[in-house]
Amino acid sequence: MKGILPYNHQHELIFVVYVKTVTCPMGQEDKNDTCVACAVGYYKEAAGSTACDQCPQTPFVLTTAGDGSTLATDCAIGM
């Protein structure tokens, strides 16, 4: 979340900018300051505010069995 707050200091108007980052666990990414599970075909191996990674694309279509995958090795040939 980002925002600007007015702050009055000795009759001077100062704006303070703040940034809130969400730290999501493995298998989840930040969507509008809420942690949500990685979609099918995506995974996330580390906690943080980064997005989920898409399964590697080879000559075969790789996907995950469900949402919230935490490892690249969860990616397998789709059915």
PDB file as gemmi writes it, atoms N, CA and C in Angstrom:
CRYST1    1.000    1.000    1.000  90.00  90.00  90.00 P 1                      
ATOM      1  N   MET A   1       0.850  -1.161   0.000  1.00  0.00           N  
ATOM      2  CA  MET A   1       0.000   0.000   0.000  1.00  0.00           C  
ATOM      3  C   MET A   1       0.897   1.226   0.000  1.00  0.00           C  
ATOM      4  N   LYS A   2       0.536   2.204  -0.789  1.00  0.00           N  
ATOM      5  CA  LYS A   2       1.289   3.448  -0.836  1.00  0.00           C  
ATOM      6  C   LYS A   2       0.358   4.577  -0.425  1.00  0.00           C  
ATOM      7  N   GLY A   3       0.897   5.620   0.167  1.00  0.00           N  
ATOM      8  CA  GLY A   3       0.062   6.739   0.543  1.00  0.00           C  
ATOM      9  C   GLY A   3       0.883   7.950   0.885  1.00  0.00           C  
ATOM     10  N   ILE A   4       0.191   9.063   0.987  1.00  0.00           N  
ATOM     11  CA  ILE A   4       0.833  10.317   1.353  1.00  0.00           C  
ATOM     12  C   ILE A   4       0.057  10.899   2.522  1.00  0.00           C  
ATOM     13  N   LEU A   5       0.764  11.215   3.561  1.00  0.00           N  
ATOM     14  CA  LEU A   5       0.142  11.800   4.744  1.00  0.00           C  
ATOM     15  C   LEU A   5       0.647  13.219   4.938  1.00  0.00           C  
ATOM     16  N   PRO A   6      -0.269  14.195   5.151  1.00  0.00           N  
ATOM     17  CA  PRO A   6       0.194  15.555   5.439  1.00  0.00           C  
ATOM     18  C   PRO A   6       0.718  15.634   6.864  1.00  0.00           C  
ATOM     19  N   TYR A   7       1.741  16.416   7.069  1.00  0.00           N  
ATOM     20  CA  TYR A   7       2.346  16.583   8.386  1.00  0.00           C  
ATOM     21  C   TYR A   7       2.685  18.060   8.549  1.00  0.00           C  
ATOM     22  N   ASN A   8       2.162  18.694   9.582  1.00  0.00           N  
ATOM     23  CA  ASN A   8       2.383  20.118   9.799  1.00  0.00           C  
ATOM     24  C   ASN A   8       3.460  20.291  10.871  1.00  0.00           C  
ATOM     25  N   HIS A   9       4.567  20.899  10.505  1.00  0.00           N  
ATOM     26  CA  HIS A   9       5.677  21.110  11.416  1.00  0.00           C  
ATOM     27  C   HIS A   9       6.050  22.587  11.393  1.00  0.00           C  
ATOM     28  N   GLN A  10       5.820  23.277  12.469  1.00  0.00           N  
ATOM     29  CA  GLN A  10       6.139  24.701  12.605  1.00  0.00           C  
ATOM     30  C   GLN A  10       5.592  25.520  11.442  1.00  0.00           C  
ATOM     31  N   HIS A  11       4.310  25.346  11.171  1.00  0.00           N  
ATOM     32  CA  HIS A  11       3.584  26.083  10.145  1.00  0.00           C  
ATOM     33  C   HIS A  11       4.076  25.785   8.729  1.00  0.00           C  
ATOM     34  N   GLU A  12       4.795  24.710   8.563  1.00  0.00           N  
ATOM     35  CA  GLU A  12       5.194  24.269   7.238  1.00  0.00           C  
ATOM     36  C   GLU A  12       4.444  22.976   6.960  1.00  0.00           C  
ATOM     37  N   LEU A  13       3.864  22.854   5.805  1.00  0.00           N  
ATOM     38  CA  LEU A  13       3.157  21.641   5.440  1.00  0.00           C  
ATOM     39  C   LEU A  13       4.127  20.712   4.723  1.00  0.00           C  
ATOM     40  N   ILE A  14       4.360  19.580   5.323  1.00  0.00           N  
ATOM     41  CA  ILE A  14       5.294  18.585   4.790  1.00  0.00           C  
ATOM     42  C   ILE A  14       4.495  17.317   4.519  1.00  0.00           C  
ATOM     43  N   PHE A  15       4.750  16.686   3.411  1.00  0.00           N  
ATOM     44  CA  PHE A  15       4.084  15.433   3.107  1.00  0.00           C  
ATOM     45  C   PHE A  15       5.051  14.287   3.330  1.00  0.00           C  
ATOM     46  N   VAL A  16       4.578  13.292   4.052  1.00  0.00           N  
ATOM     47  CA  VAL A  16       5.375  12.104   4.336  1.00  0.00           C  
ATOM     48  C   VAL A  16       4.816  10.963   3.492  1.00  0.00           C  
ATOM     49  N   VAL A  17       5.661  10.356   2.703  1.00  0.00           N  
ATOM     50  CA  VAL A  17       5.248   9.240   1.855  1.00  0.00           C  
ATOM     51  C   VAL A  17       5.570   7.947   2.581  1.00  0.00           C  
ATOM     52  N   TYR A  18       4.597   7.050   2.619  1.00  0.00           N  
ATOM     53  CA  TYR A  18       4.846   5.759   3.240  1.00  0.00           C  
ATOM     54  C   TYR A  18       4.495   4.650   2.260  1.00  0.00           C  
ATOM     55  N   VAL A  19       5.209   3.549   2.388  1.00  0.00           N  
ATOM     56  CA  VAL A  19       4.995   2.386   1.538  1.00  0.00           C  
ATOM     57  C   VAL A  19       4.884   1.168   2.435  1.00  0.00           C  
ATOM     58  N   LYS A  20       3.827   0.423   2.270  1.00  0.00           N  
ATOM     59  CA  LYS A  20       3.616  -0.797   3.041  1.00  0.00           C  
ATOM     60  C   LYS A  20       3.842  -1.974   2.100  1.00  0.00           C  
ATOM     61  N   THR A  21       4.713  -2.872   2.489  1.00  0.00           N  
ATOM     62  CA  THR A  21       4.918  -4.068   1.689  1.00  0.00           C  
ATOM     63  C   THR A  21       4.387  -5.273   2.452  1.00  0.00           C  
ATOM     64  N   VAL A  22       3.792  -6.157   1.733  1.00  0.00           N  
ATOM     65  CA  VAL A  22       3.242  -7.373   2.310  1.00  0.00           C  
ATOM     66  C   VAL A  22       4.247  -8.493   2.061  1.00  0.00           C  
ATOM     67  N   THR A  23       4.560  -9.246   3.093  1.00  0.00           N  
ATOM     68  CA  THR A  23       5.454 -10.392   2.949  1.00  0.00           C  
ATOM     69  C   THR A  23       4.601 -11.652   2.964  1.00  0.00           C  
ATOM     70  N   CYS A  24       4.497 -12.272   1.816  1.00  0.00           N  
ATOM     71  CA  CYS A  24       3.676 -13.471   1.681  1.00  0.00           C  
ATOM     72  C   CYS A  24       4.549 -14.720   1.821  1.00  0.00           C  
ATOM     73  N   PRO A  25       3.972 -15.802   2.331  1.00  0.00           N  
ATOM     74  CA  PRO A  25       4.732 -17.050   2.465  1.00  0.00           C  
ATOM     75  C   PRO A  25       4.958 -17.719   1.113  1.00  0.00           C  
ATOM     76  N   MET A  26       5.741 -18.767   1.115  1.00  0.00           N  
ATOM     77  CA  MET A  26       5.951 -19.568  -0.092  1.00  0.00           C  
ATOM     78  C   MET A  26       4.591 -19.978  -0.656  1.00  0.00           C  
ATOM     79  N   GLY A  27       4.483 -20.007  -1.982  1.00  0.00           N  
ATOM     80  CA  GLY A  27       3.245 -20.438  -2.622  1.00  0.00           C  
ATOM     81  C   GLY A  27       2.167 -19.379  -2.675  1.00  0.00           C  
ATOM     82  N   GLN A  28       2.487 -18.147  -2.225  1.00  0.00           N  
ATOM     83  CA  GLN A  28       1.518 -17.053  -2.261  1.00  0.00           C  
ATOM     84  C   GLN A  28       2.188 -15.775  -2.735  1.00  0.00           C  
ATOM     85  N   GLU A  29       1.393 -14.900  -3.372  1.00  0.00           N  
ATOM     86  CA  GLU A  29       1.892 -13.609  -3.833  1.00  0.00           C  
ATOM     87  C   GLU A  29       0.971 -12.495  -3.375  1.00  0.00           C  
ATOM     88  N   ASP A  30       1.485 -11.276  -3.413  1.00  0.00           N  
ATOM     89  CA  ASP A  30       0.743 -10.089  -2.973  1.00  0.00           C  
ATOM     90  C   ASP A  30      -0.176  -9.602  -4.084  1.00  0.00           C  
ATOM     91  N   LYS A  31      -1.463  -9.542  -3.804  1.00  0.00           N  
ATOM     92  CA  LYS A  31      -2.458  -8.964  -4.710  1.00  0.00           C  
ATOM     93  C   LYS A  31      -3.225  -7.922  -3.912  1.00  0.00           C  
ATOM     94  N   ASN A  32      -2.933  -6.651  -4.154  1.00  0.00           N  
ATOM     95  CA  ASN A  32      -3.621  -5.553  -3.459  1.00  0.00           C  
ATOM     96  C   ASN A  32      -3.523  -5.690  -1.949  1.00  0.00           C  
ATOM     97  N   ASP A  33      -2.311  -5.916  -1.448  1.00  0.00           N  
ATOM     98  CA  ASP A  33      -2.021  -6.010  -0.013  1.00  0.00           C  
ATOM     99  C   ASP A  33      -2.643  -7.224   0.668  1.00  0.00           C  
ATOM    100  N   THR A  34      -2.951  -8.250  -0.119  1.00  0.00           N  
ATOM    101  CA  THR A  34      -3.479  -9.503   0.421  1.00  0.00           C  
ATOM    102  C   THR A  34      -2.698 -10.652  -0.199  1.00  0.00           C  
ATOM    103  N   CYS A  35      -2.311 -11.611   0.614  1.00  0.00           N  
ATOM    104  CA  CYS A  35      -1.606 -12.777   0.097  1.00  0.00           C  
ATOM    105  C   CYS A  35      -2.618 -13.762  -0.488  1.00  0.00           C  
ATOM    106  N   VAL A  36      -2.376 -14.164  -1.726  1.00  0.00           N  
ATOM    107  CA  VAL A  36      -3.232 -15.144  -2.394  1.00  0.00           C  
ATOM    108  C   VAL A  36      -2.354 -16.254  -2.958  1.00  0.00           C  
ATOM    109  N   ALA A  37      -2.923 -17.449  -3.040  1.00  0.00           N  
ATOM    110  CA  ALA A  37      -2.186 -18.613  -3.536  1.00  0.00           C  
ATOM    111  C   ALA A  37      -1.784 -18.418  -4.988  1.00  0.00           C  
ATOM    112  N   CYS A  38      -0.618 -18.921  -5.331  1.00  0.00           N  
ATOM    113  CA  CYS A  38      -0.193 -18.917  -6.728  1.00  0.00           C  
ATOM    114  C   CYS A  38      -1.203 -19.723  -7.536  1.00  0.00           C  
ATOM    115  N   ALA A  39      -1.524 -19.242  -8.715  1.00  0.00           N  
ATOM    116  CA  ALA A  39      -2.484 -19.927  -9.585  1.00  0.00           C  
ATOM    117  C   ALA A  39      -1.887 -21.229 -10.111  1.00  0.00           C  
ATOM    118  N   VAL A  40      -2.741 -22.074 -10.626  1.00  0.00           N  
ATOM    119  CA  VAL A  40      -2.288 -23.314 -11.265  1.00  0.00           C  
ATOM    120  C   VAL A  40      -1.328 -22.938 -12.385  1.00  0.00           C  
ATOM    121  N   GLY A  41      -0.200 -23.624 -12.462  1.00  0.00           N  
ATOM    122  CA  GLY A  41       0.816 -23.337 -13.470  1.00  0.00           C  
ATOM    123  C   GLY A  41       1.883 -22.363 -12.989  1.00  0.00           C  
ATOM    124  N   TYR A  42       1.770 -21.930 -11.729  1.00  0.00           N  
ATOM    125  CA  TYR A  42       2.726 -20.999 -11.127  1.00  0.00           C  
ATOM    126  C   TYR A  42       3.178 -21.541  -9.779  1.00  0.00           C  
ATOM    127  N   TYR A  43       4.324 -21.052  -9.294  1.00  0.00           N  
ATOM    128  CA  TYR A  43       4.867 -21.470  -8.006  1.00  0.00           C  
ATOM    129  C   TYR A  43       5.675 -20.318  -7.426  1.00  0.00           C  
ATOM    130  N   LYS A  44       5.955 -20.380  -6.125  1.00  0.00           N  
ATOM    131  CA  LYS A  44       6.829 -19.387  -5.487  1.00  0.00           C  
ATOM    132  C   LYS A  44       7.592 -20.085  -4.378  1.00  0.00           C  
ATOM    133  N   GLU A  45       8.926 -20.129  -4.527  1.00  0.00           N  
ATOM    134  CA  GLU A  45       9.787 -20.903  -3.632  1.00  0.00           C  
ATOM    135  C   GLU A  45      10.237 -20.165  -2.382  1.00  0.00           C  
ATOM    136  N   ALA A  46      10.032 -18.854  -2.302  1.00  0.00           N  
ATOM    137  CA  ALA A  46      10.512 -18.097  -1.147  1.00  0.00           C  
ATOM    138  C   ALA A  46       9.447 -17.112  -0.674  1.00  0.00           C  
ATOM    139  N   ALA A  47       9.499 -16.797   0.605  1.00  0.00           N  
ATOM    140  CA  ALA A  47       8.594 -15.781   1.155  1.00  0.00           C  
ATOM    141  C   ALA A  47       9.023 -14.413   0.649  1.00  0.00           C  
ATOM    142  N   GLY A  48       8.080 -13.487   0.569  1.00  0.00           N  
ATOM    143  CA  GLY A  48       8.395 -12.135   0.141  1.00  0.00           C  
ATOM    144  C   GLY A  48       7.230 -11.509  -0.592  1.00  0.00           C  
ATOM    145  N   SER A  49       7.491 -10.364  -1.190  1.00  0.00           N  
ATOM    146  CA  SER A  49       6.424  -9.636  -1.873  1.00  0.00           C  
ATOM    147  C   SER A  49       6.473  -9.829  -3.390  1.00  0.00           C  
ATOM    148  N   THR A  50       7.339 -10.694  -3.862  1.00  0.00           N  
ATOM    149  CA  THR A  50       7.465 -10.914  -5.304  1.00  0.00           C  
ATOM    150  C   THR A  50       6.304 -11.753  -5.830  1.00  0.00           C  
ATOM    151  N   ALA A  51       6.125 -11.692  -7.135  1.00  0.00           N  
ATOM    152  CA  ALA A  51       5.067 -12.456  -7.796  1.00  0.00           C  
ATOM    153  C   ALA A  51       5.470 -13.920  -7.940  1.00  0.00           C  
ATOM    154  N   CYS A  52       4.483 -14.749  -8.181  1.00  0.00           N  
ATOM    155  CA  CYS A  52       4.735 -16.174  -8.436  1.00  0.00           C  
ATOM    156  C   CYS A  52       5.409 -16.319  -9.804  1.00  0.00           C  
ATOM    157  N   ASP A  53       6.189 -17.382  -9.947  1.00  0.00           N  
ATOM    158  CA  ASP A  53       6.864 -17.680 -11.208  1.00  0.00           C  
ATOM    159  C   ASP A  53       6.056 -18.698 -11.992  1.00  0.00           C  
ATOM    160  N   GLN A  54       6.026 -18.520 -13.312  1.00  0.00           N  
ATOM    161  CA  GLN A  54       5.332 -19.479 -14.158  1.00  0.00           C  
ATOM    162  C   GLN A  54       6.184 -20.725 -14.317  1.00  0.00           C  
ATOM    163  N   CYS A  55       5.533 -21.874 -14.391  1.00  0.00           N  
ATOM    164  CA  CYS A  55       6.272 -23.116 -14.627  1.00  0.00           C  
ATOM    165  C   CYS A  55       7.074 -22.982 -15.910  1.00  0.00           C  
ATOM    166  N   PRO A  56       8.285 -23.556 -15.918  1.00  0.00           N  
ATOM    167  CA  PRO A  56       9.111 -23.482 -17.123  1.00  0.00           C  
ATOM    168  C   PRO A  56       8.379 -24.092 -18.316  1.00  0.00           C  
ATOM    169  N   GLN A  57       8.558 -23.484 -19.466  1.00  0.00           N  
ATOM    170  CA  GLN A  57       7.937 -24.017 -20.683  1.00  0.00           C  
ATOM    171  C   GLN A  57       9.012 -24.706 -21.509  1.00  0.00           C  
ATOM    172  N   THR A  58       8.808 -25.949 -21.755  1.00  0.00           N  
ATOM    173  CA  THR A  58       9.723 -26.781 -22.532  1.00  0.00           C  
ATOM    174  C   THR A  58       8.961 -27.201 -23.785  1.00  0.00           C  
ATOM    175  N   PRO A  59       9.439 -28.171 -24.509  1.00  0.00           N  
ATOM    176  CA  PRO A  59       8.602 -28.661 -25.613  1.00  0.00           C  
ATOM    177  C   PRO A  59       7.248 -29.187 -25.095  1.00  0.00           C  
ATOM    178  N   PHE A  60       7.169 -29.439 -23.788  1.00  0.00           N  
ATOM    179  CA  PHE A  60       5.927 -29.908 -23.176  1.00  0.00           C  
ATOM    180  C   PHE A  60       5.321 -28.775 -22.356  1.00  0.00           C  
ATOM    181  N   VAL A  61       4.021 -28.800 -22.181  1.00  0.00           N  
ATOM    182  CA  VAL A  61       3.354 -27.802 -21.336  1.00  0.00           C  
ATOM    183  C   VAL A  61       3.448 -28.281 -19.897  1.00  0.00           C  
ATOM    184  N   LEU A  62       4.116 -27.488 -19.038  1.00  0.00           N  
ATOM    185  CA  LEU A  62       4.257 -27.841 -17.632  1.00  0.00           C  
ATOM    186  C   LEU A  62       3.249 -27.051 -16.811  1.00  0.00           C  
ATOM    187  N   THR A  63       2.662 -27.687 -15.823  1.00  0.00           N  
ATOM    188  CA  THR A  63       1.694 -27.042 -14.953  1.00  0.00           C  
ATOM    189  C   THR A  63       1.800 -27.655 -13.561  1.00  0.00           C  
ATOM    190  N   THR A  64       1.000 -27.180 -12.636  1.00  0.00           N  
ATOM    191  CA  THR A  64       0.970 -27.722 -11.279  1.00  0.00           C  
ATOM    192  C   THR A  64      -0.363 -28.432 -11.056  1.00  0.00           C  
ATOM    193  N   ALA A  65      -0.395 -29.299 -10.075  1.00  0.00           N  
ATOM    194  CA  ALA A  65      -1.614 -30.066  -9.785  1.00  0.00           C  
ATOM    195  C   ALA A  65      -2.711 -29.192  -9.187  1.00  0.00           C  
ATOM    196  N   GLY A  66      -2.313 -28.091  -8.543  1.00  0.00           N  
ATOM    197  CA  GLY A  66      -3.283 -27.198  -7.914  1.00  0.00           C  
ATOM    198  C   GLY A  66      -2.659 -25.846  -7.667  1.00  0.00           C  
ATOM    199  N   ASP A  67      -3.392 -24.981  -6.975  1.00  0.00           N  
ATOM    200  CA  ASP A  67      -2.838 -23.674  -6.667  1.00  0.00           C  
ATOM    201  C   ASP A  67      -1.986 -23.731  -5.403  1.00  0.00           C  
ATOM    202  N   GLY A  68      -1.184 -22.697  -5.189  1.00  0.00           N  
ATOM    203  CA  GLY A  68      -0.345 -22.616  -3.992  1.00  0.00           C  
ATOM    204  C   GLY A  68       0.930 -23.431  -4.034  1.00  0.00           C  
ATOM    205  N   SER A  69       1.414 -23.767  -5.218  1.00  0.00           N  
ATOM    206  CA  SER A  69       2.639 -24.568  -5.327  1.00  0.00           C  
ATOM    207  C   SER A  69       3.849 -23.787  -4.823  1.00  0.00           C  
ATOM    208  N   THR A  70       4.756 -24.502  -4.183  1.00  0.00           N  
ATOM    209  CA  THR A  70       5.906 -23.859  -3.549  1.00  0.00           C  
ATOM    210  C   THR A  70       7.251 -24.203  -4.181  1.00  0.00           C  
ATOM    211  N   LEU A  71       7.283 -25.108  -5.121  1.00  0.00           N  
ATOM    212  CA  LEU A  71       8.549 -25.520  -5.723  1.00  0.00           C  
ATOM    213  C   LEU A  71       8.445 -25.658  -7.232  1.00  0.00           C  
ATOM    214  N   ALA A  72       9.527 -25.352  -7.931  1.00  0.00           N  
ATOM    215  CA  ALA A  72       9.550 -25.554  -9.376  1.00  0.00           C  
ATOM    216  C   ALA A  72       9.360 -27.020  -9.721  1.00  0.00           C  
ATOM    217  N   THR A  73       9.778 -27.898  -8.832  1.00  0.00           N  
ATOM    218  CA  THR A  73       9.615 -29.338  -9.081  1.00  0.00           C  
ATOM    219  C   THR A  73       8.155 -29.769  -8.977  1.00  0.00           C  
ATOM    220  N   ASP A  74       7.259 -28.884  -8.510  1.00  0.00           N  
ATOM    221  CA  ASP A  74       5.824 -29.169  -8.537  1.00  0.00           C  
ATOM    222  C   ASP A  74       5.285 -29.113  -9.957  1.00  0.00           C  
ATOM    223  N   CYS A  75       6.037 -28.481 -10.857  1.00  0.00           N  
ATOM    224  CA  CYS A  75       5.631 -28.370 -12.249  1.00  0.00           C  
ATOM    225  C   CYS A  75       5.851 -29.704 -12.952  1.00  0.00           C  
ATOM    226  N   ALA A  76       4.825 -30.170 -13.633  1.00  0.00           N  
ATOM    227  CA  ALA A  76       4.902 -31.455 -14.340  1.00  0.00           C  
ATOM    228  C   ALA A  76       4.147 -31.320 -15.663  1.00  0.00           C  
ATOM    229  N   ILE A  77       4.296 -32.318 -16.516  1.00  0.00           N  
ATOM    230  CA  ILE A  77       3.603 -32.311 -17.804  1.00  0.00           C  
ATOM    231  C   ILE A  77       2.100 -32.310 -17.545  1.00  0.00           C  
ATOM    232  N   GLY A  78       1.405 -31.345 -18.162  1.00  0.00           N  
ATOM    233  CA  GLY A  78      -0.036 -31.203 -17.970  1.00  0.00           C  
ATOM    234  C   GLY A  78      -0.790 -32.360 -18.605  1.00  0.00           C  
ATOM    235  N   MET A  79      -1.938 -32.585 -18.060  1.00  0.00           N  
ATOM    236  CA  MET A  79      -2.810 -33.663 -18.588  1.00  0.00           C  
ATOM    237  C   MET A  79      -3.865 -33.067 -19.482  1.00  0.00           C  
TER     238      MET A  79                                                      
END                                                                             
